[in-house]
Amino acid sequence: MTAMEECIKNRDFAKFADLTMKDSNNFHATCLDTSPPIFYMNDTSRAAVRVCEAINTSAGKAICAYTFDAGPNAVVYYLAETEAQVAGIFRSIVGDKTGWDNSRGGTIQAGEVPKGMEIAAEMLEKGGMGQGGRRSTSVNTREPESE
């Protein structure tokens, strides 16, 4: 917790991203290690992880981070300065999902999907099946509330 507080205080996004993704991965690994195992993540979740990893690899540094609460839906963090790049790639993959239809989401243009992530992009685009057979992929581009 101290390390996370430090990276936030120092505005160190790379360290924040690393800690966030490791914490998420450790939580889900622990869930899988229970008896019986708990499967919160699904194929769509794992595709979102692969997309984030591909974005970071393509950028040569961490420009986005994923986390999952106790469920299959990814939360992707990025800085305002990389929004066009990160959200643009997600827009090109899941642009047909709801959530882009507001003042902020409407300004995000689809970006180029990095090479080598076509299978993950396809899985993310298809989305998993949620409760009641509904697709579980959705997008939220609302403005954060002011402090």
C-alpha positions in Angstrom: 0.0 0.0 0.0 2.9 2.3 0.8 4.4 1.8 -2.7 1.0 2.6 -4.3 0.7 5.8 -2.2 4.2 6.8 -3.2 3.7 6.3 -7.0 0.4 8.3 -6.8 2.0 11.1 -4.8 5.0 11.2 -7.2 2.7 10.9 -10.3 4.7 7.9 -11.5 2.2 6.2 -13.9 4.6 3.5 -14.9 5.0 2.3 -11.3 1.3 2.7 -10.7 0.5 0.6 -13.8 2.9 -2.1 -12.7 1.6 -2.3 -9.2 -2.1 -2.2 -10.3 -1.7 -5.0 -12.8 0.4 -7.2 -10.4 -2.2 -6.7 -7.7 -5.0 -7.7 -10.0 -3.1 -10.7 -11.3 -2.3 -11.8 -7.7 -5.9 -11.5 -6.6 -7.1 -13.6 -9.5 -4.3 -16.2 -9.0 -5.4 -16.5 -5.4 -9.0 -17.1 -6.5 -7.8 -19.9 -8.8 -5.8 -21.4 -6.0 -8.9 -21.9 -3.7 -10.8 -25.2 -3.5 -13.0 -25.2 -5.4 -11.4 -22.5 -7.6 -13.2 -19.2 -8.2 -13.2 -18.1 -11.9 -13.9 -14.4 -12.0 -12.1 -13.7 -15.3 -13.3 -15.1 -18.6 -11.9 -15.2 -22.1 -13.0 -11.6 -22.7 -11.2 -10.6 -19.5 -8.0 -12.3 -20.6 -8.3 -10.7 -24.1 -8.5 -7.3 -22.4 -5.2 -8.1 -20.5 -3.6 -9.1 -23.8 -4.7 -5.9 -25.5 -3.3 -3.8 -22.7 0.0 -5.7 -22.8 0.2 -5.2 -26.5 -0.5 -1.5 -26.2 2.3 -1.1 -23.7 4.7 -3.2 -25.7 3.9 -1.2 -28.8 4.4 2.1 -26.9 7.7 0.8 -25.4 6.4 1.7 -21.9 3.4 1.3 -19.7 0.7 3.8 -21.0 -2.3 1.8 -19.7 -3.0 -0.5 -16.8 -5.8 -3.0 -16.3 -7.4 -4.2 -13.1 -10.4 -6.5 -12.4 -12.5 -6.4 -9.2 -14.3 -9.6 -8.2 -15.7 -10.0 -11.7 -14.8 -10.3 -15.4 -15.0 -6.6 -16.4 -11.7 -4.8 -17.0 -11.1 -1.3 -15.8 -8.4 0.3 -17.9 -6.4 3.3 -16.5 -4.4 5.7 -18.7 -3.3 9.3 -18.6 -5.1 12.1 -20.5 -2.0 12.5 -22.7 -2.3 8.9 -24.0 -6.1 8.8 -24.2 -6.2 9.0 -28.0 -3.7 6.2 -28.3 -5.2 3.8 -25.6 -8.9 4.6 -25.9 -8.5 4.8 -29.7 -7.3 1.2 -29.9 -10.2 0.1 -27.7 -12.6 2.2 -29.8 -11.4 0.4 -32.9 -12.1 -3.0 -31.2 -15.2 -2.4 -29.2 -16.6 0.8 -30.9 -19.9 -0.9 -31.5 -20.6 -1.3 -27.7 -22.5 1.3 -25.7 -20.7 3.9 -23.7 -19.0 6.0 -26.4 -22.1 8.1 -27.0 -21.3 11.1 -24.7 -19.2 14.3 -25.1 -16.0 12.7 -24.2 -16.4 9.3 -25.9 -17.6 11.0 -29.1 -14.3 12.7 -29.5 -12.2 9.5 -29.4 -11.3 8.3 -32.8 -10.6 4.6 -33.6 -6.8 3.9 -33.5 -4.7 1.3 -35.2 -4.6 -2.1 -33.4 -1.0 -3.1 -32.8 0.3 -6.0 -34.9 0.2 -9.4 -33.3 -2.9 -8.9 -31.2 -5.5 -9.7 -33.8 -6.7 -12.8 -31.9 -7.1 -10.9 -28.6 -8.8 -8.1 -30.4 -11.2 -10.5 -32.0 -12.0 -12.1 -28.6 -12.5 -8.7 -27.0 -14.7 -7.6 -29.9 -16.9 -10.7 -29.6 -17.3 -10.2 -25.9 -18.1 -12.9 -23.4 -21.6 -13.9 -22.4 -22.7 -12.4 -19.2 -25.7 -13.3 -17.0 -28.8 -14.0 -18.9 -26.8 -14.5 -22.2 -26.0 -10.7 -22.5 -22.7 -9.6 -23.8 -20.4 -8.5 -21.0 -18.3 -6.0 -22.9 -19.2 -2.4 -22.3 -17.5 1.0 -22.3 -17.6 3.9 -19.9 -16.1 7.2 -21.2 -17.8 9.6 -18.7 -15.8 12.4 -17.3 -14.3 11.8 -13.8 -15.9 13.8 -11.1 -13.9 16.7 -9.8 -12.2 16.5 -6.5 
